């Protein structure tokens, strides 16, 4: 089944680039410059709701202090993080093991094939659970990386030999980055620093997904990944260095996301939208295909424990902004049932 224009909008690769300004997190933490940089941040978020993050030194996670009382509704919250404290050489290794796996013969890759009867984990050519569901032009390796007792190493490739060690190390860095951002958004709303982190809870789920989008002979008819917003708290995307493909929707217009080597694209997911009572919005995005070049990316999804109740945190509900979302549990299971149909699960959480 192919995509029609009404399914995803025009699959145009000649769209305008989204011009993402840069916010310097070091300036945000400095007493001498924080007021000016916070004013810039407020201006950026009120106009675009997205930004690039620069000047994150290796010890930045120990120095976070971001405060602002600005609580404007962010129609779209996605940004690119550069100088994030993770060495470029290590990121090259993270990407390399993914490319090496996808380059293996089908017989070798299928040793780690998923069993749709029991879940999504493992290797698959594309996700399709019904005859009328349009498929995505994608190969995926989907791995639960935490908590420890949920990892199924039978799906973790042993070829290339360094795959498991590198992904373990990468996941540990993502845990730290995610904790930093959960604290930062609490301070950004002038709330208690740990309010989002506490709601996120312990024993949270981390999922790493390597995505390979092979060259497609008809990119006007097949999409890499259908339009959706993420069901996560945060999503961290490491893009292909050379090939574009990610697009975001803002004000009913699709925009191309530029490729910035060694940068992360970080999305707010639906569960942060719920926790913030709609102050932050999870953006709709998609991936288009290329007729000549393949593209590989790595997404890390950070999700609260399925048994954790998620609702608006203390301080985001008041007379001026009444409660807009219910308390939900195991939102991920809700998300996948909607995602397969191409509809938004966040609607089910609204009051």
Backbone torsions as a table, in degrees:
resi	resn	phi	psi	omega
1	UNK	NA	133.9	-178.9
2	UNK	-104.7	163.0	177.6
3	UNK	-82.3	140.0	173.4
4	UNK	-103.5	164.6	-178.7
5	UNK	-54.5	-37.2	-178.1
6	UNK	-71.9	-18.4	-178.6
7	UNK	-73.5	-42.2	-172.2
8	UNK	-137.6	4.1	-170.7
9	UNK	79.6	175.2	179.7
10	UNK	-61.2	130.1	-179.6
11	UNK	-86.0	66.6	-172.8
12	UNK	-96.4	127.1	175.9
13	UNK	-93.0	-1.1	-179.5
14	UNK	-102.5	34.9	179.4
15	UNK	-80.7	164.1	176.6
16	UNK	-67.8	148.4	173.3
17	UNK	-76.2	143.2	174.0
18	UNK	-79.3	126.7	-175.8
19	UNK	-91.8	93.4	-173.2
20	UNK	-90.8	115.4	177.4
21	UNK	-66.3	168.6	-179.4
22	UNK	-108.9	131.9	172.8
23	UNK	-111.9	132.6	-178.6
24	UNK	-97.3	110.1	-177.2
25	UNK	-67.5	-28.1	176.7
26	UNK	-65.8	-41.0	177.0
27	UNK	-64.9	-33.2	178.1
28	UNK	-64.1	-30.2	-176.1
29	UNK	-92.9	-4.3	-177.2
30	UNK	-92.7	128.9	178.3
31	UNK	-57.2	-31.6	-177.7
32	UNK	-74.5	-24.8	-171.7
33	UNK	-125.1	-5.5	-171.0
34	UNK	-63.9	-38.4	-177.4
35	UNK	-62.6	-45.0	-180.0
36	UNK	-66.1	-42.3	-178.3
37	UNK	-71.0	-33.2	176.0
38	UNK	-66.9	-37.0	175.8
39	UNK	-63.1	-41.1	176.0
40	UNK	-62.7	-43.1	178.7
41	UNK	-60.8	-44.1	178.8
42	UNK	-62.3	-41.1	179.1
43	UNK	-63.4	-45.1	-179.6
44	UNK	-61.8	-45.9	-176.1
45	UNK	-71.4	-29.6	178.2
46	UNK	-73.9	-25.3	-178.6
47	UNK	-96.5	-38.3	-176.7
48	UNK	-121.8	-35.2	-175.2
49	UNK	74.2	21.1	178.9
50	UNK	-153.0	153.9	-179.2
51	UNK	-161.7	164.2	170.5
52	UNK	-94.6	148.4	178.6
53	UNK	-113.9	123.9	-179.8
54	UNK	-121.4	172.2	173.4
55	UNK	58.6	52.9	171.5
56	UNK	-103.2	101.7	179.2
57	UNK	-71.8	170.8	-174.6
58	UNK	-61.4	-30.0	-178.7
59	UNK	-99.7	19.6	-173.4
60	UNK	-62.1	-35.5	-174.8
61	UNK	-62.0	-17.3	179.7
62	UNK	-91.3	-0.9	-170.7
63	UNK	-125.6	19.1	-172.5
64	UNK	-70.6	129.6	172.5
65	UNK	-155.2	97.8	-178.3
66	UNK	-126.0	124.2	-179.6
67	UNK	-135.5	134.3	173.4
68	UNK	-160.3	146.1	178.5
69	UNK	-96.5	4.5	-178.9
70	UNK	-67.7	125.2	-179.5
71	UNK	-131.4	35.6	175.7
72	UNK	-64.0	146.3	175.5
73	UNK	-66.4	125.8	-179.9
74	UNK	-95.1	107.6	-175.7
75	UNK	-61.7	-20.7	-174.1
76	UNK	-161.9	122.8	-174.6
77	UNK	-127.0	97.2	179.7
78	UNK	-147.6	137.0	-179.8
79	UNK	-146.0	164.8	176.2
80	UNK	-108.5	133.0	-178.7
81	UNK	-109.0	121.9	175.6
82	UNK	-123.0	164.9	-173.3
83	UNK	50.5	48.0	-171.9
84	UNK	-91.6	9.8	175.3
85	UNK	88.9	4.1	177.3
86	UNK	-110.4	124.1	-174.0
87	UNK	-60.4	134.3	177.2
88	UNK	-55.5	-36.8	-179.1
89	UNK	-63.1	-36.0	178.4
90	UNK	-70.8	-39.5	178.0
91	UNK	-62.3	-35.3	176.1
92	UNK	-61.7	-39.0	178.1
93	UNK	-66.3	-40.1	179.4
94	UNK	-60.4	-43.4	179.0
95	UNK	-70.8	-38.3	-174.6
96	UNK	-63.2	-41.2	-178.5
97	UNK	-67.2	-31.0	175.6
98	UNK	-67.1	-46.3	179.1
99	UNK	-62.5	-39.7	179.5
100	UNK	-64.1	-38.5	177.6
101	UNK	-64.4	-48.5	-177.2
102	UNK	-65.7	-22.7	179.5
103	UNK	-81.3	-7.1	-179.5
104	UNK	-69.0	157.9	173.8
105	UNK	-59.6	150.8	-178.2
106	UNK	-54.6	-38.6	-178.9
107	UNK	-59.9	-40.4	179.7
108	UNK	-70.2	-44.3	-179.7
109	UNK	-63.9	-36.3	-177.4
110	UNK	-71.1	-7.6	171.1
111	UNK	-63.0	-22.1	-177.7
112	UNK	-113.2	21.4	-176.6
113	UNK	-65.3	142.1	178.6
114	UNK	-75.1	157.9	173.8
115	UNK	-111.2	104.7	-174.6
116	UNK	-60.2	-19.7	179.9
117	UNK	-70.9	-22.5	-176.9
118	UNK	-117.2	-9.9	178.1
119	UNK	157.0	-172.8	-175.5
120	UNK	-94.9	-11.1	-171.0
121	UNK	-69.3	142.4	178.5
122	UNK	114.5	-169.8	-177.9
123	UNK	-92.4	139.5	177.2
124	UNK	-152.9	150.6	177.5
125	UNK	-72.0	-43.9	176.0
126	UNK	-164.6	165.5	-179.2
127	UNK	-99.5	122.0	177.6
128	UNK	-154.0	117.4	-175.6
129	UNK	-116.2	7.9	-179.5
130	UNK	-157.5	153.8	-176.2
131	UNK	-64.2	-29.8	-175.8
132	UNK	-95.5	3.8	-179.3
133	UNK	-89.2	122.3	176.6
134	UNK	-68.4	132.8	-176.9
135	UNK	-89.3	160.6	177.0
136	UNK	-95.1	145.9	-178.2
137	UNK	-85.3	82.2	-168.0
138	UNK	-159.4	144.2	164.4
139	UNK	-107.8	142.0	-176.5
140	UNK	-137.0	147.0	167.8
141	UNK	-122.2	111.0	-168.8
142	UNK	-112.1	117.2	-173.8
143	UNK	-133.1	129.7	171.4
144	UNK	-79.2	121.2	-176.2
145	UNK	-105.8	-4.7	176.8
146	UNK	-174.8	153.8	2.2
147	UNK	-71.4	171.8	-171.8
148	UNK	-57.0	-40.5	-174.3
149	UNK	-75.3	-4.9	178.2
150	UNK	-102.7	-7.7	179.7
151	UNK	-69.8	136.5	176.1
152	UNK	-117.5	94.7	-172.9
153	UNK	-65.7	-15.1	177.7
154	UNK	-63.7	-19.9	178.0
155	UNK	-94.6	-7.6	-177.8
156	UNK	-86.4	118.5	-177.5
157	UNK	-58.4	140.9	170.5
158	UNK	-97.5	-4.0	177.0
159	UNK	-131.6	114.0	7.5
160	UNK	-70.5	155.5	-172.3
161	UNK	-61.4	-32.7	-176.5
162	UNK	-85.7	-0.9	-171.9
163	UNK	-55.3	-52.9	-172.9
164	UNK	-63.7	-44.9	-178.8
165	UNK	-62.7	-44.1	-178.2
166	UNK	-66.0	-43.0	179.9
167	UNK	-66.8	-36.7	176.5
168	UNK	-60.0	-46.8	-179.1
169	UNK	-65.1	-41.3	179.0
170	UNK	-62.8	-42.6	-179.5
171	UNK	-61.7	-40.4	178.9
172	UNK	-60.7	-38.2	178.1
173	UNK	-68.6	-37.4	179.5
174	UNK	-68.1	-34.0	176.1
175	UNK	-59.9	-44.8	-179.0
176	UNK	-67.1	-43.2	179.7
177	UNK	-64.0	-39.9	-179.5
178	UNK	-65.9	-40.4	178.0
179	UNK	-63.2	-40.9	177.3
180	UNK	-58.9	-46.6	-177.0
181	UNK	-68.8	-36.6	178.1
182	UNK	-63.2	-37.4	176.0
183	UNK	-71.3	-39.9	-176.6
184	UNK	-62.3	-40.8	-177.1
185	UNK	-72.2	-26.4	173.0
186	UNK	-65.1	-47.6	178.2
187	UNK	-65.9	-34.0	-179.4
188	UNK	-63.9	-27.2	178.6
189	UNK	-98.3	11.7	179.2
190	UNK	61.1	35.8	178.3
191	UNK	-108.3	177.2	175.7
192	UNK	-61.0	135.6	-170.0
193	UNK	-54.6	-39.2	-172.9
194	UNK	-95.7	10.4	-172.3
195	UNK	-63.0	-42.2	178.4
196	UNK	-74.7	-38.4	179.3
197	UNK	-63.1	-41.7	178.5
198	UNK	-65.2	-40.6	177.5
199	UNK	-66.1	-37.1	176.4
200	UNK	-59.7	-40.5	171.6
201	UNK	84.1	174.7	177.0
202	UNK	-89.5	168.5	179.8
203	UNK	55.4	38.0	179.5
204	UNK	-70.8	160.5	-178.2
205	UNK	-95.4	132.4	173.8
206	UNK	-118.4	131.8	-179.2
207	UNK	-129.6	130.1	175.3
208	UNK	-109.0	130.6	-178.6
209	UNK	-129.4	112.5	170.2
210	UNK	-82.4	127.4	-179.3
211	UNK	-115.8	126.6	173.8
212	UNK	-116.8	121.7	177.3
213	UNK	-107.1	98.4	-177.2
214	UNK	-66.9	161.1	172.8
215	UNK	-54.1	139.3	-175.6
216	UNK	-120.7	126.3	-177.1
217	UNK	-66.5	-23.4	179.4
218	UNK	-131.8	75.2	-179.5
219	UNK	-65.6	-14.5	176.7
220	UNK	-78.4	-12.2	-177.0
221	UNK	-117.9	-18.5	-178.0
222	UNK	-122.5	136.4	-178.4
223	UNK	-107.6	148.2	178.4
224	UNK	-70.8	-47.9	178.6
225	UNK	-147.7	126.1	-173.3
226	UNK	-63.1	155.7	178.9
227	UNK	-58.4	135.3	-178.9
228	UNK	-166.9	162.2	164.5
229	UNK	-109.5	153.4	-174.6
230	UNK	-80.7	147.3	179.0
231	UNK	-91.2	19.0	-173.3
232	UNK	-91.8	-175.7	159.5
233	UNK	-82.8	-63.7	171.5
234	UNK	-128.2	151.7	171.9
235	UNK	-122.8	134.6	-179.0
236	UNK	-116.3	115.9	-176.1
237	UNK	-112.0	126.2	172.6
238	UNK	-102.6	110.4	-173.0
239	UNK	-81.9	163.8	168.1
240	UNK	-60.8	141.4	-177.6
241	UNK	-70.3	-27.1	-168.6
242	UNK	-117.7	-29.8	-170.4
243	UNK	-110.6	122.0	174.5
244	UNK	-72.9	167.4	175.1
245	UNK	178.4	-30.7	-178.8
246	UNK	-73.5	134.1	176.4
247	UNK	-133.8	147.0	-179.6
248	UNK	-123.0	152.4	-178.5
249	UNK	-105.5	124.2	176.3
250	UNK	-139.6	126.3	179.9
251	UNK	53.2	43.3	177.8
252	UNK	64.3	20.3	178.3
253	UNK	-124.4	131.2	174.9
254	UNK	-83.8	138.6	177.1
255	UNK	-127.1	144.9	172.8
256	UNK	-78.3	139.1	174.7
257	UNK	-94.6	121.5	-177.0
258	UNK	-67.6	153.2	175.2
259	UNK	-86.9	121.2	174.4
260	UNK	-118.8	111.2	-176.3
261	UNK	-54.4	137.0	177.2
262	UNK	68.1	12.5	177.8
263	UNK	-96.6	152.8	170.2
264	UNK	-100.3	138.9	164.4
265	UNK	-96.6	123.1	-175.0
266	UNK	-117.1	122.3	179.9
267	UNK	-105.6	137.3	161.7
268	UNK	-72.1	135.0	177.4
269	UNK	-100.1	174.7	-177.9
270	UNK	-55.2	-35.0	-174.1
271	UNK	-73.6	-26.0	170.3
272	UNK	-74.7	-34.2	174.6
273	UNK	-59.0	-42.5	178.6
274	UNK	-66.3	-48.3	-177.8
275	UNK	-60.7	-35.0	-178.0
276	UNK	-87.6	2.6	-177.8
277	UNK	58.2	36.9	175.2
278	UNK	85.4	3.3	176.1
279	UNK	-65.7	-42.6	172.5
280	UNK	-100.6	138.9	-180.0
281	UNK	-115.1	136.1	176.3
282	UNK	-78.1	125.8	-173.8
283	UNK	-79.0	147.1	172.7
284	UNK	-84.9	132.9	-179.0
285	UNK	-145.4	168.7	-179.3
286	UNK	-153.5	171.7	175.2
287	UNK	-127.8	129.2	176.7
288	UNK	-101.6	163.7	-176.2
289	UNK	-100.1	170.9	-179.6
290	UNK	-127.4	138.5	-176.3
291	UNK	-75.2	-21.3	-173.5
292	UNK	-115.4	-33.5	-173.0
293	UNK	-121.3	140.5	172.9
294	UNK	-82.6	165.1	-177.2
295	UNK	-140.7	138.0	176.4
296	UNK	-126.2	139.6	176.2
297	UNK	-138.6	166.1	175.7
298	UNK	-130.3	121.3	177.7
299	UNK	-110.3	136.2	172.1
300	UNK	-114.7	121.9	-179.1
301	UNK	-102.4	128.4	-179.8
302	UNK	-112.7	117.7	-172.6
303	UNK	-129.8	140.1	173.7
304	UNK	-58.7	155.0	174.5
305	UNK	-52.4	136.5	-178.4
306	UNK	-55.7	-25.3	180.0
307	UNK	-88.6	-2.1	-178.8
308	UNK	-82.8	130.0	175.1
309	UNK	-79.3	130.6	-176.8
310	UNK	-120.8	124.8	177.5
311	UNK	-154.2	-177.6	178.9
312	UNK	-58.2	134.5	179.9
313	UNK	-75.8	164.9	178.1
314	UNK	-62.0	131.0	175.7
315	UNK	105.2	-9.5	-178.9
316	UNK	-103.9	-1.7	176.5
317	UNK	-114.4	125.4	178.3
318	UNK	-154.5	-174.5	-178.5
319	UNK	-62.6	-37.7	-179.1
320	UNK	-73.8	-28.1	-178.7
321	UNK	-133.6	87.0	-179.3
322	UNK	-65.2	167.2	-179.3
323	UNK	-65.4	129.7	-176.1
324	UNK	-111.2	-14.4	-174.1
325	UNK	-129.8	146.9	175.3
326	UNK	-76.6	168.4	167.4
327	UNK	-84.3	128.8	-176.8
328	UNK	-121.1	162.3	179.4
329	UNK	-140.6	140.2	-178.7
330	UNK	52.6	51.7	-178.0
331	UNK	-61.0	-28.2	-177.7
332	UNK	-59.7	-39.6	179.5
333	UNK	-66.0	-35.6	175.7
334	UNK	-65.5	-43.5	-176.0
335	UNK	-57.8	-48.5	-174.2
336	UNK	-66.3	-34.5	179.3
337	UNK	-66.2	-34.4	177.1
338	UNK	-78.0	-41.5	-177.1
339	UNK	-56.7	-42.7	-178.7
340	UNK	-61.7	-25.4	179.8
341	UNK	-94.7	-3.2	-179.9
342	UNK	74.8	25.3	178.9
343	UNK	-117.7	165.5	-174.0
344	UNK	-94.7	119.7	-179.2
345	UNK	-72.5	-19.6	-177.3
346	UNK	-60.4	-25.5	179.2
347	UNK	-61.5	-33.0	-178.7
348	UNK	-70.9	-17.9	-178.8
349	UNK	-93.6	-7.7	-178.0
350	UNK	-80.5	144.9	177.3
351	UNK	-80.3	NA	NA
